[in-house]
Amino acid sequence: MRGPIRVPTKDVSPFLKKMRAVLLGRDPVLNNRWPVQQSAHDQPPPNLPAGCSHKLHSNYYYTRDGRRLVNPDEVVAINTTQSSVTKLLGEEVPQIQEGEVKSVTVTQKKPKIPGVPYNPPYTLNV
């Protein structure tokens, strides 16, 4: 009985093969992928069970989109002259009864004043 039939690959003629080997100084390694050199694809396709990412509505990566987490700005503090009460985030607004005056002052940070500039001696400026 004979072995498997060898299918010839598409390459150059035998004369050019020898000439190429002489000019290169070694046997060339062809980077082409011939069907003879590849593994057979006769195995059955995998039968995998459906997982958590099987459907789009329960896909984990769908909920990781950062653009869906963008909301309008959150008010941290309200300071108005009408109510004269500063409301901070998470605090209850105190109710002011009639005749009672409450005032809340908010101090603003002043810009830093630079120190005295350094004036080196004239001999160092040459």
Secondary structure, 3 states (H helix, E strand, C coil): CCCCCCCCCCCCCHHHHHHHHHHHCCCCCCCCCCHHHCCCCCCCCCCCCCCCCCCHHHCHHHHCCHHHHCCCCCCCEEECCCCCCEEECCCCCCCCCCCCCCCCCCCCCCCCCCCCCCCCCHHHHC
